[in-house]
Amino acid sequence: MIGIVVLAAASVAAAPPPHCPGDSTIEINECLGAELAKAEDELKRYLGAVRRRLQSETSDSPDAGAALADIDKAQVAWTAYRKAECDGVYDYWKAGTIRTAMALNCEIELTRRRTHTVWSEWLTYMDSTPPILPEPSVESAR
């Protein structure tokens, strides 16, 4: 009985987001794939702004060049982390048709969080100077 309650609660929590309606698993997965593509495009835009900022500051600060190399290393490491984390989510749910949706939700959420981290660490200022780009949403994909 407890297992049924836990399974039912998990299926409610794992439901696709309301902005990804669909009559089939395929339709929901396609929608989530499009959401992931948007999140990845936004991350690329924010990383591009970081690179432009650091490149423009390289002549004034030699440390900006090192920071630029570090942000690239961090992105490679983060990409590997996201893959491992969301592959684990997929494996956990692989017995059900929801596996792809759960993995895509994982990727969307981690990508949005990464974009916010990039924004807060690299595109804002310690004083009242407005940020280079607006604060990105970290709204959950679920």
Long-range contacts (C-beta under 8 A, 24 or more apart in sequence): 11-98, 13-142, 14-93, 14-98, 14-101, 14-102, 14-142, 15-142, 16-101, 16-105, 17-105, 17-140, 17-141, 17-142, 25-97, 25-98, 25-100, 25-101, 28-101, 29-100, 29-101, 29-104, 32-100, 32-101, 32-104, 32-105, 32-108, 32-141, 33-104, 35-104, 35-108, 35-141, 36-104, 36-107, 36-108, 36-111, 39-107, 39-108, 39-111, 39-112, 39-115, 40-111, 42-111, 42-112, 42-115, 42-136, 43-111, 43-114, 43-115, 43-118, 45-133, 46-115, 46-118, 46-119, 46-123, 46-133, 46-136, 47-71, 47-75, 47-118, 49-122, 49-123, 49-132, 49-133, 50-118, 50-122, 50-123, 53-122, 53-123, 53-132, 54-122, 71-122, 78-114, 81-110, 82-106, 82-107, 82-110, 82-111, 82-114, 85-110, 86-110, 104-141, 105-141, 105-142, 108-141, 109-140, 109-141, 109-142, 112-136, 112-137, 112-138, 112-139, 112-141, 113-138
